[in-house]
């Protein structure tokens, strides 16, 4: 019987990463995963997982992570941080340095979990850094096959960023940014299990090589349609709570300052521009086929 393939992972202990680890083990892979120094005791313990203590952007850590592995799935990154420089150091520069280490180690395929916001890099430092990360990977691929997965808004149990929304939804309200495009603004949603299945399936089997890909549990819906789906999922009316822009902009401006100075605040001006972008939908043919109401029910009611 051939030896199982070994997958190098970053971000293995995060929201998406934990599900990816589960799927890889289920499919018979072995795992070599990067973990921050000192946090090894908090990780999943399994004979098929080797934890490599280190940090992104550190040559020694990245070399150790890639040694002897067949493929890399790079999921770690900054969703929020104080400065533009920090975003680019981790979300762009570290992608390039990890790809360089992987290529030198003879890795065959490199899968990069990017974001749908990379389609509009001008909106925020985060979006710009994810687009720059895609470029860094392209430049450092060498002999490897590359896959870029631009994920839309990911949801599911265990996500601390979206958890506060579920409390509002359970009370019958879905807070959404207002503005003139309020009714026509479109989003796309991806259930975390669907993402994990795609990263450990199609992204590894060669069918996505050389491509920038996206999938979604629901490729396109307005905020009103999302509220209606939530209503059906939780069995009670859920109405949109329209937040006026004359309130949101001052809050975002203040948060932009407090984030830079103290590291506090999530709704920055960049994040607000992402929320206000008119169309984050993707092609309807890229639907996973998962029933949205059932996974919303599981996510919202169990959060």
Secondary structure, 3 states (H helix, E strand, C coil): CCCCCEEEEECCCCHHHHHHHHHHHHCCCEEEEEECCCCHHHCCCCCCEEEEECCCCCHHHHHHHHCCCCEEEECCCCCCCCCHHHHHHHHHHHHHHHHHHHHHCCCCEEEEEEEHHHHHCCCCHHHHHHHHHHHHHHHHCCCCEEEEEEECEEECCCCCCCHHHHHHHHCCEEEEECCCCCCCCEEEEEEHHHHHHHHHCCCCCCCCCCEEECCECEEEEEHHHHHHHHHHHHCCCCEEEEECHHHHHHHHHHHHHHHHHHCCCCCCHHHHHHHHCCECCCCHHHECCCCHHHHHHHHHHHC
